[in-house]
């Protein structure tokens, strides 16, 4: 009988063992790559850790209404209680519980029109925006967007003044004005925390270049997201400049004929400013905000302080609608106080969720 060398016996014995081992690894890997087969009694998952910004909603139909109340002279009214308010939805008064009036934080999107109409005064906006942030409460947050021919998010939600200051330095002037797109994206894609109010403050003349969304789409997005819109409009500043130039060109008949093209352009610009102001007033009124028209860019810091003061004095009313149909239709809302002399600003309504 031929003898097999010892070293080959070891290899011959090891090979089957190695094949078995490799086969076992492949079987194990294959089992891990397949999705687990559901069992009849699946193990209960561990409850997730909830962070500060997580919200558990026990009533998904609860409506949030930020409300601002002023006296006849325009001074903000404080110290009202739940019993001082009445809420009507489609003409039907809604019940308010003891938990209806709550103190909640606010998430504010600061937006600047970086097109040519504002480009020379961006430093005024930077100072006003930073000053605004210093007047917010510690649990409030801001984000920063700019728009021209594009809409850009420069800073996501933050409570840090230092982060906001760095983002403000990244604002760069551009051309055109995609105002409607900016409003739509800020309302839809910059949602607040579930326990916070949502507000937008935008510096613009509101004249859109017509390259994107419509005004109606921007308005609907703000109402659907329950966003309060404040507009700091430079239309008054632009109007004064255009009227001054128009007056300088409208001298003799020969001067008017010579400057006809520029005169016509200025008149069209003034008409566009008038139309824009009507839209901006409609947008801010519908969402419960306010339209500001400062006389100069030097007034921006004062104006932004006024907005911060209003947000800090704003009431937040929660109620559960008596109409529980989930049909996607618009529900018109009206808020009153028991004092008929009060001036009440609140969103005009909301869109019911769909099934």
Helices and strands as residue ranges (DSSP letters): H 6-33, E 62-70, G 82-84, E 85-89, E 92-94, E 101-102, E 106-113, G 119-121, H 122-134, E 141-147, E 151-158, H 161-168, H 179-189, E 197-204, H 215-224, E 227-233, H 235-249, H 253-258, H 260-287, E 290-292, G 297-299, H 300-312, E 315-320, E 330-337, E 343-346, E 349-351
